Amino acid sequence: MNITWTSKQGSKRKLNSDAVAIAYVEQYLIAIIVDAAEREFDGRLLIGINDKGKRLAQHWADSCLCDIVSHVAYTDENVLIDILRSAQSQLRKHYLHDIASYGLLILNRDSYQFDWWFTGDCRVGTYQDQCEINWLNTPHRLVNQTFINGQNSHKTEGNASVQNQLLTRSLNAKRFSAPEKVSSCLDSTQGLVLATDGYWCEHLFQGGNLDDLEDDASRLMMSQGNMILKNEADTPNLFVCYKQ
């Protein structure tokens, strides 16, 4: 796969709190994208940092990826959920006040079948050449619950109001939210994109310039072809693992 990682800090953010981790394992490509929130109390950030100096987004992406690839049965749904549940149970020590959204991709590079597991509002979509992205999952946002306020969720998912961005599921230290699963298959002309809400919502839906967004905006673009990885992030938030 030809992969490009783009990640930009938002103008209203003190830090870029997005991250991604990628692994090549046998015929599989595994990727985890994370979007952590910035929370403040009395003018100071409530951001946890672990013993390795990692904030939640980098910790979750990197550690979950390593846990997954170290398990021989990581493609088994029950095993995968147990790995994620175990990882979440260890967040309380360093990340008690943090919350995040994340998505996990497991792509078979031989068949191009893939599973996408997500909690929160990270999204996966397919694209072809320069055509519009076909998003495959509906974000776990309050506004996207069926017929809230008499509106269909697909018409309101890009709404910028604070209320409409409230998450109904999130990664946090207090309780485990099982991720939702979406499965599909790429045809020979399609690519994949994984994105945080700063990219798919503020940039694409609302039309904001990628260099002038308030929120952090990140995307992982993947097209079929040679194994090439390009990093266009403004912060060191990309982790890569190769395993034979």
C-alpha positions in Angstrom: 0.0 0.0 0.0 1.1 3.6 -0.8 0.4 5.4 2.5 0.5 9.1 3.4 0.0 10.4 6.9 -1.0 14.0 7.3 -1.5 15.6 10.7 -1.8 19.3 11.6 -2.3 21.0 15.0 -5.4 23.2 15.3 -5.1 26.9 16.0 -7.3 26.5 19.2 -5.2 23.6 20.4 -2.1 23.8 22.6 -0.8 20.5 21.3 -1.5 18.1 18.4 -3.4 15.3 20.2 -3.9 13.0 17.2 -1.8 10.0 16.5 -1.5 6.9 14.3 0.2 3.5 14.5 0.7 1.2 11.6 1.9 -2.4 11.4 2.7 -4.8 8.5 2.1 -8.3 9.7 2.1 -11.2 7.2 -0.6 -10.3 4.7 -2.3 -7.8 7.0 -2.0 -4.1 7.4 -3.1 -2.9 10.8 -3.7 0.8 11.6 -5.0 2.6 14.7 -5.9 6.3 14.5 -6.6 8.2 17.7 -8.1 11.7 18.4 -7.7 12.8 22.0 -9.6 15.8 23.4 -8.1 18.7 25.2 -9.8 19.4 28.5 -9.1 22.3 30.8 -9.8 23.1 34.5 -9.1 26.5 36.0 -7.0 27.4 32.9 -4.8 24.3 32.9 -4.9 21.3 30.7 -6.1 18.0 32.1 -3.8 15.9 30.0 -2.2 12.6 31.3 1.3 11.6 30.5 2.7 8.1 31.1 6.2 7.1 32.2 7.4 7.2 28.6 6.2 10.7 28.1 3.3 9.7 25.9 -0.1 11.4 26.0 -3.2 9.3 25.5 -3.4 9.3 21.7 0.1 8.1 21.2 0.0 5.7 24.1 -3.3 4.1 22.9 -2.2 3.8 19.2 1.3 2.5 20.0 0.5 0.1 22.9 -2.7 -1.4 21.4 -0.9 -2.0 18.1 2.0 -3.8 19.9 -0.5 -5.9 21.9 -2.5 -6.8 18.8 0.5 -7.9 16.7 1.9 -9.9 19.5 -1.2 -12.1 19.6 -1.4 -15.0 17.1 -5.2 -14.7 16.9 -5.6 -11.0 16.5 -8.1 -11.3 13.6 -10.6 -13.2 15.9 -13.3 -10.7 17.0 -13.5 -11.9 20.6 -9.7 -11.9 21.1 -9.5 -8.4 19.6 -12.2 -7.0 22.0 -10.4 -8.7 25.0 -7.1 -7.0 24.0 -8.8 -3.6 23.8 -10.7 -4.1 27.0 -7.5 -5.1 28.8 -5.7 -2.0 27.5 -8.5 0.3 28.6 -8.4 -1.2 32.1 -4.9 0.2 32.5 -5.7 3.8 31.6 -6.7 5.0 35.0 -3.2 5.4 36.4 -2.1 8.0 33.9 -5.2 9.1 31.9 -8.0 9.4 34.4 -9.4 12.7 32.9 -8.6 12.0 29.3 -11.1 11.0 26.6 -10.5 10.1 22.9 -12.0 8.7 19.8 -10.2 5.9 17.9 -10.5 3.6 14.9 -8.8 0.3 14.2 -8.3 -1.0 10.7 -7.3 -4.6 9.8 -6.9 -4.9 6.1 -6.0 -8.2 4.2 -3.6 -7.0 1.5 -4.2 -10.1 -0.5 -8.0 -9.9 -0.7 -8.4 -6.2 0.2 -11.2 -7.2 2.6 -11.1 -5.1 5.8 -12.7 -4.6 9.2 -12.9 -1.2 10.9 -13.5 -1.0 14.6 -14.3 2.4 16.1 -15.4 4.2 19.2 -16.2 7.9 18.9 -16.0 9.9 15.7 -13.0 8.8 13.7 -14.1 7.6 10.3 -13.1 5.3 7.5 -14.0 5.9 3.8 -13.2 4.7 0.3 -12.2 6.9 -2.6 -11.3 6.6 -6.2 -8.9 9.0 -8.0 -10.1 12.5 -7.0 -13.7 11.6 -6.3 -15.6 12.4 -3.1 -14.9 10.1 -0.2 -17.6 7.5 0.6 -17.7 7.4 4.4 -18.6 3.9 5.7 -19.3 4.6 9.4 -21.5 7.0 11.2 -19.8 8.8 14.1 -20.8 8.1 17.7 -22.2 11.6 18.2 -25.3 12.6 20.0 -26.7 14.3 16.9 -26.4 11.1 14.9 -28.8 9.1 17.1 -31.8 8.2 15.1 -34.1 11.1 14.4 -32.8 13.4 17.2 -34.7 16.6 17.0 -36.7 15.1 14.1 -33.6 15.2 11.8 -32.0 12.4 9.9 -28.4 11.7 11.2 -26.7 11.8 7.8 -27.9 15.4 7.3 -26.5 16.6 10.6 -23.2 14.8 11.1 -21.1 17.8 9.9 -22.8 20.3 12.2 -20.3 22.4 14.1 -22.2 23.2 17.3 -20.7 21.9 20.6 -23.9 20.0 21.4 -23.8 18.2 18.1 -20.2 17.1 18.7 -20.9 15.4 22.0 -19.8 11.7 21.9 -22.1 8.9 22.8 -19.1 6.5 23.0 -15.5 7.3 23.8 -12.3 5.9 25.0 -11.8 6.8 28.7 -10.4 5.4 31.9 -13.8 5.0 33.7 -15.6 2.5 31.5 -15.0 0.3 28.4 -17.1 1.1 25.4 -17.0 -1.8 22.9 -16.1 -0.6 19.4 -18.6 -0.8 16.6 -17.5 -2.9 13.6 -17.8 -2.1 9.9 -16.6 -4.6 7.2 -16.1 -4.1 3.5 -13.8 -4.8 0.6 -11.9 -2.6 -1.8 -12.1 -3.1 -5.5 -9.0 -2.8 -7.7 -9.4 1.0 -8.2 -10.2 2.1 -4.6 -8.2 3.5 -1.8 -8.9 4.0 1.9 -8.8 7.0 4.2 -8.9 7.1 8.0 -9.6 10.5 9.5 -10.1 12.4 12.7 -13.1 14.8 13.0 -10.9 17.8 12.4 -10.3 16.5 8.9 -13.6 15.0 7.9 -15.9 17.5 9.7 -14.2 20.9 10.0 -12.1 20.6 6.8 -14.3 18.5 4.4 -17.9 19.1 5.6 -17.5 22.7 6.8 -15.0 23.6 4.1 -12.2 25.0 6.3 -8.8 25.4 4.9 -6.6 22.6 6.1 -3.9 25.1 7.3 -6.4 27.3 9.2 -8.5 24.9 11.2 -9.3 25.3 14.9 -9.2 21.5 15.7 -6.3 19.1 15.0 -6.9 17.5 11.7 -5.4 14.2 10.6 -5.8 11.6 7.9 -4.2 8.4 6.7 -4.5 8.0 3.0 -3.9 4.5 1.5 -3.9 3.5 -2.2 -3.1 0.2 -3.8 0.5 -0.2 -5.0 4.0 -0.4 -3.8 4.8 -0.2 -0.1 5.6 3.5 0.4 5.1 5.5 3.5 5.1 9.3 3.6 4.9 11.3 6.8 3.5 14.9 6.5 2.8 15.4 10.3 3.8 18.5 12.2 4.5 16.5 15.3 6.1 13.1 15.9 2.8 11.1 16.2 3.4 8.2 13.7 4.5 4.8 14.9 5.4 2.0 12.5 5.9 -1.7 13.2 7.1 -4.5 10.8 6.6 -8.1 11.8 7.3 -11.1 9.6 
